[in-house]
C-alpha cells in the first residue's frame, strides 16, 4: 500500500468522493509535499473499509451518518471529519411544474434510486423512504449504484434522485439542476477520513497531517 523510499501512498475513496473531494485535497497535498505520489483507489464503501483493514490502502475517505457509522467498533481507527454534506432531492427545473400534478393529482414521482445494499441506498431507505411514501407515490425509473450515472440520468430529466449536495453543487448553482429540499426530506451525511491506529510509515503521517488541515471539526 505504500513505499517509504518513493513516498508513495494508496488512498481508498468512495467513487463520488474521489470526484467531489479528493481532487482539492490532492492539489493541496502536492503543493505542500510535492515529493509524495498518491494512488487513488475508487471503490464502494465496504470495499474501502476492507482495503484499509487489510492494509491494501493506508487511508480511506468515505461517507457516514450517525445511524450508519464507518464501523461498529471504531477502537482500531483514527478518524477525521473532512466535510458535512446532505443527501438531497435534485431534479431539472421543469420538475417544479410537474410537482403540482404529482401532489394534487396523485401522479407518481419518477425516481432514480440507489440499490439498498450500497451506502447511499441504505441511507435513502432508512432515512428518506418512509416519509416520502407518506407524501407521494413512487415510480422507480432506474436503479444504479453509481452516483455519476444517477446524476446523468437526472440531468436528462428522467427523474429525481437523492444525491450528495456537494457532488452536484456546480449544476445547482448554474441552474441546470434544482434542489427540491423544500418539497421533500433531506438528511445529513458526513465525509470522513480514517486510518488504523497501529504504527504508520512517515509518509502516511505526513498525508494525515495535511488531511487534518482539511478537517471541519
ROTOR-294334 format. One record per residue (C-alpha): residue in three letters; z, y, x. Coordinates in nm, 2 decimals, padded with zeros to 4 digits. Example, Ala and Ser with C-alpha at 12.3 -4.5 7.8 and 13.67 -1.06 7.14 Angstrom:
2
R  rest       z       y       x
R   ALA   00.78  -00.45   01.23
R   SER   00.71  -00.11   01.37
% end
This chain:
217
R  rest       z       y       x
R   UNK   00.00   00.00   00.00
R   UNK   00.05   00.24   00.29
R   UNK  -00.02   00.27   00.66
R   UNK   00.22   00.49   00.87
R   UNK  -00.02   00.52   01.16
R   UNK  -00.30   00.65   00.95
R   UNK  -00.08   00.85   00.70
R   UNK  -00.24   00.67   00.40
R   UNK  -00.06   00.62   00.07
R   UNK  -00.16   00.45  -00.25
R   UNK  -00.06   00.61  -00.58
R   UNK  -00.09   00.44  -00.92
R   UNK  -00.15   00.66  -01.23
R   UNK  -00.24   00.61  -01.59
R   UNK  -00.61   00.68  -01.65
R   UNK  -00.56   01.01  -01.83
R   UNK  -00.30   01.13  -01.58
R   UNK  -00.55   01.06  -01.30
R   UNK  -00.78   01.31  -01.46
R   UNK  -00.53   01.57  -01.60
R   UNK  -00.25   01.60  -01.35
R   UNK  -00.34   01.42  -01.02
R   UNK  -00.63   01.65  -00.90
R   UNK  -00.40   01.95  -00.89
R   UNK  -00.13   01.76  -00.71
R   UNK  -00.37   01.61  -00.45
R   UNK  -00.52   01.95  -00.38
R   UNK  -00.17   02.09  -00.32
R   UNK  -00.08   01.79  -00.10
R   UNK  -00.39   01.83   00.11
R   UNK  -00.32   02.20   00.17
R   UNK   00.04   02.12   00.28
R   UNK  -00.02   01.78   00.45
R   UNK  -00.39   01.76   00.55
R   UNK  -00.33   01.45   00.77
R   UNK  -00.23   01.24   00.46
R   UNK  -00.50   01.05   00.27
R   UNK  -00.45   00.91  -00.08
R   UNK  -00.58   00.61  -00.26
R   UNK  -00.56   00.68  -00.63
R   UNK  -00.54   00.37  -00.84
R   UNK  -00.60   00.42  -01.21
R   UNK  -00.47   00.16  -01.45
R   UNK  -00.28   00.10  -01.77
R   UNK   00.09   00.19  -01.78
R   UNK   00.22  -00.16  -01.75
R   UNK  -00.01  -00.24  -01.46
R   UNK   00.10   00.08  -01.28
R   UNK   00.46  -00.03  -01.31
R   UNK   00.38  -00.39  -01.19
R   UNK   00.19  -00.25  -00.89
R   UNK   00.49  -00.03  -00.80
R   UNK   00.74  -00.32  -00.82
R   UNK   00.51  -00.55  -00.61
R   UNK   00.46  -00.27  -00.35
R   UNK   00.08  -00.25  -00.41
R   UNK   00.13   00.12  -00.46
R   UNK   00.41   00.34  -00.33
R   UNK   00.44   00.59  -00.62
R   UNK   00.33   00.59  -00.98
R   UNK   00.26   00.87  -01.23
R   UNK   00.29   00.76  -01.59
R   UNK   00.38   00.88  -01.94
R   UNK   00.72   00.80  -02.11
R   UNK   00.92   00.91  -02.41
R   UNK   01.29   00.89  -02.49
R   UNK   01.22   00.58  -02.70
R   UNK   00.98   00.42  -02.45
R   UNK   01.12   00.48  -02.10
R   UNK   00.95   00.38  -01.78
R   UNK   01.17   00.07  -01.76
R   UNK   01.48  -00.06  -01.94
R   UNK   01.67  -00.09  -01.61
R   UNK   01.60   00.21  -01.40
R   UNK   01.86   00.15  -01.14
R   UNK   01.59   00.05  -00.89
R   UNK   01.39   00.36  -00.95
R   UNK   01.39   00.72  -00.84
R   UNK   01.21   00.95  -01.09
R   UNK   01.07   01.30  -01.12
R   UNK   00.95   01.47  -01.43
R   UNK   00.61   01.63  -01.35
R   UNK   00.54   01.78  -01.69
R   UNK   00.62   01.79  -02.06
R   UNK   00.33   01.72  -02.29
R   UNK   00.28   01.64  -02.66
R   UNK   00.07   01.38  -02.83
R   UNK  -00.10   01.59  -03.09
R   UNK  -00.38   01.56  -03.35
R   UNK  -00.71   01.71  -03.24
R   UNK  -01.05   01.73  -03.40
R   UNK  -01.35   01.95  -03.42
R   UNK  -01.30   02.29  -03.60
R   UNK  -01.51   02.17  -03.90
R   UNK  -01.24   01.93  -03.99
R   UNK  -01.05   02.23  -04.12
R   UNK  -01.29   02.24  -04.42
R   UNK  -01.28   01.86  -04.47
R   UNK  -00.89   01.86  -04.47
R   UNK  -00.88   02.02  -04.82
R   UNK  -01.08   01.73  -04.96
R   UNK  -00.86   01.48  -04.77
R   UNK  -00.54   01.63  -04.91
R   UNK  -00.65   01.73  -05.26
R   UNK  -00.90   01.46  -05.35
R   UNK  -00.71   01.18  -05.16
R   UNK  -01.01   01.12  -04.93
R   UNK  -00.92   00.92  -04.62
R   UNK  -00.87   01.07  -04.28
R   UNK  -01.12   00.93  -04.02
R   UNK  -00.91   00.82  -03.73
R   UNK  -00.99   00.74  -03.37
R   UNK  -00.70   00.51  -03.27
R   UNK  -00.54   00.36  -02.97
R   UNK  -00.45  -00.02  -02.98
R   UNK  -00.09  -00.08  -03.05
R   UNK  -00.05  -00.27  -02.71
R   UNK  -00.13   00.04  -02.50
R   UNK   00.13   00.31  -02.44
R   UNK  -00.02   00.59  -02.64
R   UNK  -00.09   00.34  -02.92
R   UNK   00.27   00.23  -02.91
R   UNK   00.38   00.60  -02.93
R   UNK   00.15   00.66  -03.23
R   UNK   00.26   00.35  -03.42
R   UNK   00.63   00.42  -03.36
R   UNK   00.65   00.80  -03.39
R   UNK   00.35   00.92  -03.60
R   UNK   00.21   00.65  -03.83
R   UNK   00.48   00.62  -04.09
R   UNK   00.49   00.99  -04.15
R   UNK   00.11   01.01  -04.15
R   UNK   00.07   00.73  -04.40
R   UNK   00.30   00.91  -04.64
R   UNK   00.07   01.21  -04.63
R   UNK  -00.29   01.08  -04.62
R   UNK  -00.50   00.76  -04.64
R   UNK  -00.63   00.65  -04.31
R   UNK  -00.97   00.51  -04.22
R   UNK  -00.98   00.38  -03.86
R   UNK  -01.34   00.46  -03.74
R   UNK  -01.29   00.33  -03.39
R   UNK  -01.02   00.19  -03.17
R   UNK  -01.02   00.24  -02.79
R   UNK  -00.77   00.21  -02.51
R   UNK  -00.93   00.49  -02.31
R   UNK  -00.83   00.85  -02.36
R   UNK  -01.17   00.98  -02.22
R   UNK  -01.35   00.76  -02.47
R   UNK  -01.13   00.88  -02.76
R   UNK  -01.19   01.25  -02.65
R   UNK  -01.57   01.20  -02.65
R   UNK  -01.56   01.04  -03.00
R   UNK  -01.35   01.34  -03.13
R   UNK  -01.59   01.59  -02.97
R   UNK  -01.88   01.43  -03.16
R   UNK  -01.69   01.50  -03.49
R   UNK  -01.64   01.13  -03.56
R   UNK  -01.27   01.16  -03.64
R   UNK  -00.93   01.29  -03.54
R   UNK  -00.73   01.14  -03.26
R   UNK  -00.38   01.19  -03.13
R   UNK  -00.43   01.29  -02.76
R   UNK  -00.21   01.43  -02.49
R   UNK  -00.24   01.81  -02.53
R   UNK  -00.26   01.88  -02.16
R   UNK  -00.56   01.64  -02.13
R   UNK  -00.77   01.84  -02.38
R   UNK  -00.63   02.19  -02.33
R   UNK  -00.96   02.33  -02.20
R   UNK  -01.15   02.21  -02.51
R   UNK  -00.89   02.36  -02.74
R   UNK  -00.89   02.69  -02.56
R   UNK  -01.27   02.71  -02.56
R   UNK  -01.27   02.64  -02.94
R   UNK  -01.47   02.32  -02.94
R   UNK  -01.15   02.13  -03.05
R   UNK  -00.87   02.23  -03.27
R   UNK  -00.51   02.12  -03.26
R   UNK  -00.41   02.02  -03.61
R   UNK  -00.03   02.00  -03.54
R   UNK   00.02   02.25  -03.83
R   UNK  -00.11   01.98  -04.07
R   UNK   00.01   01.65  -03.91
R   UNK   00.30   01.54  -03.70
R   UNK   00.30   01.56  -03.32
R   UNK   00.55   01.40  -03.07
R   UNK   00.67   01.49  -02.72
R   UNK   00.58   01.29  -02.42
R   UNK   00.66   01.33  -02.05
R   UNK   00.47   01.28  -01.73
R   UNK   00.69   01.12  -01.47
R   UNK   00.65   01.01  -01.11
R   UNK   00.86   00.71  -00.99
R   UNK   00.92   00.52  -00.67
R   UNK   01.16   00.24  -00.58
R   UNK   01.49   00.32  -00.43
R   UNK   01.45   00.10  -00.12
R   UNK   01.37   00.23   00.22
R   UNK   01.04   00.41   00.24
R   UNK   00.80   00.49   00.52
R   UNK   00.79   00.85   00.63
R   UNK   00.45   00.92   00.47
R   UNK   00.60   00.82   00.13
R   UNK   00.89   01.06   00.17
R   UNK   00.66   01.34   00.26
R   UNK   00.45   01.29  -00.05
R   UNK   00.76   01.25  -00.27
R   UNK   00.88   01.59  -00.13
R   UNK   00.56   01.75  -00.24
R   UNK   00.59   01.59  -00.58
R   UNK   00.93   01.73  -00.62
R   UNK   00.78   02.08  -00.59
R   UNK   00.57   01.99  -00.89
R   UNK   00.88   01.89  -01.09
R   UNK   00.96   02.09  -01.40
R   UNK   01.32   01.99  -01.40
% end
